[in-house]
Amino acid sequence: MIGPLPPPYNGMSVATDLVLQCMPSEARVIHLDTADHRSLSNVGKIDFLNILLALKHAAKYLFQLITQSPDIVYVPIAQDRLAFLRDGLFLIPARVMGKKVVVHLHGGYFDRFYRTSSPAMRRFIRYAIRKAARGVVLGHSLSCMFTDILPLERIRVIPNGIPDHFVNQHRVNSSQSSTILFLSTLMKEKGVFTVLSALPRIADRVPGVRAIFAGEWLRANEEEEAQRMVDDLKLDSRVQFLGPVVPPRKFEIIKNADVFVMPTYYKNEGHPYVLLEAMSAGLPIVSSQAGCIPETVIDGLNGFIVDAKDVDEFADKVILMLTDEELRNRMGEASRRRFLEHYTIEHFSCNMQQLFGELCPDEFS
């Protein structure tokens, strides 16, 4: 099993941790931690240490592949050129040695990445994964991600699932103010500036509103731009940037919010764990048409799907939720129900074990 573990906390490191939790005790699991345990700002960048780490991981992997002789090689694959070339260090040796390979796609951009790559890169991608035993995607709308590379009969749809951190808890916001929560990596493409731009309009209708932004800034210039925006719009009393948060503080922040927002247009968006955490806490959601979010947040049922760049539409939906308590409570309850029905760690574990059981029935019976 290839993949990074926290820290830092991001989608890929959390995903690896959750997949490892799903493995039955009788299965022999060999894990290669591919994390760069520095800050998020180093993820995806090319520097000397990153190159050194990649070579170190490749050497260790080859040693394990030869000496441990695993039946299955599980590789979460990337959606950009340099990162996929690194993935090739794991995929191609497994193919050459005739291993059963599972490729797990945690985003919704792979088909575009493949189509827009050079002919040589497309040949490399096809060679690396076309013999994979299974390809995993996060939602039915993403089943087309491996078109022309893997046949549909080898594709499995497995939504993300997480532990229920809010079981037997009642979400109560004791504050007199209404709280909007944005919890993710802080970057333009995730919708940070859409939320900031909408706040003056929201504040006109919801006088006590405040917005909490929790997460690490990916780019220093965007952090500076956001602070200038807060100053220019006179939002100092309404906006709080908490920085990175981890459990248990993260769950306290979620528990005390009224609405979770994520108007993302990030091209690599897949099935964000933060949405599932908000839903498990019974929060209504305002998000966007990215990745398989519309399969998770059903427009009008447990939240609203908006145009990520339409500030007025976003503001209107948040205002509607904050001013209509009955609607907010009903959508929050629907979020909790959908989480329990589809996105618990038990559902995810069952799906993953079924996937591996198709390839090694004796280990995953």
N, C-alpha and C positions, 0 to 999 in steps of 0.2 A: 504494500500500500504506500503510494507516493503522496506527499502533500505536507504543507506547512502547519505548524501548531502555534498558537499564541504564546508570547506576544510577538508582534502587535496584533490587536484584535481587528480583523477584517473578515469579509465574507468567506474568503478561501480558508483562513486558519480556523474559523469556527466550523466550516463545513467538514474539514478533515477530522476535527475533534468529534463531531457528531457521528460521522461514519465509523470511527473507531469504537464509539460507545455502542454501536449497533451489532458489533461482532459477537457471536456466541462464544462462550468460554471454551467449547471443544474445538474451535477453529484455531489453527496456528497462524497468527498474524505477525508479519514482519513489517514494521513501519519505518520508512525513511523520511525524517523531518527535513523538509526543504526550505524552511523559513529563514529569512534574514531578520534576526531578532532585534533590529533597530526600529526607528520610528516609521510610520506609514509613508513619510516623504521619500524613503529609500525604495519602497516597493515599486517594481517595474522600471527602475532606472539602471543604467549601465555605468558601473564604475569598477575600479579594479577589484574591490572586495566582492562585488556581485559576481564577477567573472570567476574569481577564485572559488567562491562558494559553489557555483554551478559545476565547476570541474571536480571539486571535492565530492559533491553529491553524486556526480556521474560515476566516479571511481568507486565510491562506496556501494552504489547500486549494482554495478557490474560484479563486484565481489559477492554481494548477497545473492544476485541472480544465479551465479555459478555455484556457489557453495550451499545455498539454502534450497535451491530448486523449487520455487513456489509453483503452485498450479495455476494461480490467477495473478495477473499484474494489473493493479487498479491505478489509473492515472487521471487526475483532473486536468483537463486541457485548457490552454489559453486561447485568446482570440486576437492576438497580434503577432507580428512576424518574429521579433526577437524572442518573445516568451515561448512561442510554439517551437522555434528552433531548439530551445532548451528542452522542451518536452520531448523532442525527437531523440534526445540522449537516453530517454527511458523507453520510448515506444519502439524504436527500431531494433535495439538488442532483444527486446521481448518477442518481436515478430520473428527475427532471425532464429531465435531459439525455440520457436513454436509454442510459446506460452499463450494461454487464453487471456486476452487483453480486454479490460473494461475501460472505456473512456467516458468520463463524466464531465458534461458541459454545465458550468454554473452561470452562464450568461445567455444573452439572446442576440449575439452579434456574429456568431461563427459563420453563418451562410454568407453574410456580406463581406466578412474578412476573407473568406475563401474566393468569392467571385471577383473581388478587387485586387487579389494578389497577382503577382507576375506568373507567367506560365511555369517557370521553374519552381516557384514556391507552391503552386497548385499541385504539381507533380510530387513534390516532397510531402505535402499534406496527405495526398491520396495514398502514397506508399506507406506513410507512417500509420494510418488508421484504417485503411480499407479492409484489412484482415481482422480487425477487432471483433471479438466475439459478441460484444454488446456496446451500444452507445446509449448513454443516459442523458435525458433532457428534463427540464424542470416543469414543463407544462405542455398541454396538448397543442397550444399555439406555436410551440417551438419544435414540434416533431419534424419539421422540414429542415432543420439546421444541418443535417448530414446528407441532404439530397445529392445524388450523383456520387456519393462516397460509400455510404452504408445502406443496404436495403432496409425497408421499413420493418421487416420481420425481426431485425436485430436491434431495433430502437425500443427503449423502454421509457415511459413517462413516470418519473418519481418526484413529486413535489417535495420541497424541504419540510422538515418537521423538527420541532424543538421540545425540550422539557416544559412542562406546565409549571411555571414559577408563581402562578397566581391561584392555584387550587385552594379552595376554602377561604379565599380572601375577598373582601368587598372593597371595591375601589371607591374611595371617598375623598373628594377634594374639599378640605376644610377651609381653604382660602376663600375670601370674598371675591377674588378676581377670577377671570376665566383664563385658562392656560392652554396655549397652543404649544405642542411639542414637536420639534424637529430633531431626530436622533439618527445620525449617519455620519459618514465622512463629510466634512464641510468643504464643498466645492460647488462651483457655479452650476455644473451639469446636474447636480442633485436637487437643484431648485432653491438654494439658499436665498438668492436675490429676488426670486419670485415672491417668497414669503416676506422678505423685508419690504419690498415695494408695495405689497398689499396691506401692510400693517396700518398705515395712516387711515385708509378707507375702513378697515375693520374697526379701528379704535373710535371712529366717528359713530358707529352703531353699537359698539360694545365697549363702553367707557372704561371698564376695569380690566381690559384684556392685556395679557402679557405673553411674550413668546420666549420659549427656552430653546436654545440651540446647544445640543450636546454632541460632541465629537471632535476629532482632531482636524485642523485645517490641513488640506493637502498642499496648498500654495500660499506662500507668504503674501504675495501681491493681492490675492483675493481677500485675505484676512484684513489687510489694510483698507481695501476698497469697501468692505462691509462696515468697518468701523467709521469710515468717512460718511457712509450712507446713514448710519445710525445717528451721527452728529448732525448731518444736514437735515434729516427728517425729524430731528428732536425726539428720538425714540429711546433715549437713555433710560428712562424709567420703565420702559416696556420690554426691553430686550436684555436677555442675559445669555452670555456665551460661557458655558461651563467647562469647555475643553473635553478631553477624553473621559468617559465614565465607564466603570466596570461594575459587575455585581458586588455587593447588593445595592449600591447606590443607584445604579441604572434602573433597577426594578422599582425603587422608591420614586424616582422621577416619573417613570411611566405611570405608576399607580396614581399619582397625584395630578395627572394631566386631564384635560377635558376632551381634546381633539388631537389626533396624530396627523401630521401633514408630511407629505413627501412628493412634491410636484416635480419628479425627476424626468430628465430627458437624457440621462447618461446612456451612451450607446451600448455599453456592456451589461446593462441591467438584466437581471434574471428573475430571481424570486427572493427579494430581500428578507433577511431574517428579522430585521427591525419591524417589518409589517406584522410578522407572525407574533412577535413579542407584544406589540400594541394590541393585536386582536386577542391574544390570550388574556390580557388585562381588561378586556371589554371596552376598548376605545373605538369610537367611530373614526373613519379614515378619510382623508382627502388626498388622493394620489393621482396618477396619470397613466396614460396608455403606453407603458413601457414594459418590455419583457413579458412575463406572464402575470403581471399585477392585475389586469382585468379579470383573470380567472380566480383571483383571490379576493379582491375587493369588488364586490358586485354592485355596480352603480345603482343607487337608490335603495339597496338592501342594508349593507353594513358600512356604506360610505358613498363617496362620490368620485367619479373619474373625470378629471378636467384636462384641458389643454395646459401642459406644463408651463408654457410661456404666456398664457393669457392671464394677466394679473387680475383683471376685473372679474373674470369667471371664478378664479380661485378665491378671491375675496368674498364674492357673493355666497359661495358654498360654505365657507367657514363661518360667515355671519349667520347664515341660516341655521347651522348646527348650534352655534353658541346662543342664539336667541330663541330657539325652539327646544326646550328641555325634553319634551316628550319624544321628539324626533331623535335627539341626541341619545337618549336612553335606549330607545328602540334599536337604533343602529349599533350601539355599543353591545347590546345583548345579542344581536345577530352576529357581530364579530366574534364574540365568545363562542357561540354555537358553531360557527364555521371552523373556528380553530379546533374545537374538540372533535368535530366530525372528520376533519381532513388533515390537520397539520401538527398533530402531536408527535413526540419522539417515538411513541409506540407504532403509529401508522408508518412513519419513515423506516423504522427498524424492520418491520414486517416486510415492507416493499424491498428493502435492500437485501434482506436475507433470502427472499424469494428470488431476486435477481442472481445472487451468487449460487443459490441452490440449483438454478437451471444449468449452471456450468460445473458445479461439484456437488452432486446430490448427497454423497456420503458425508460430507463435512457440514452441510446445511440442511439436514433432514428435519 
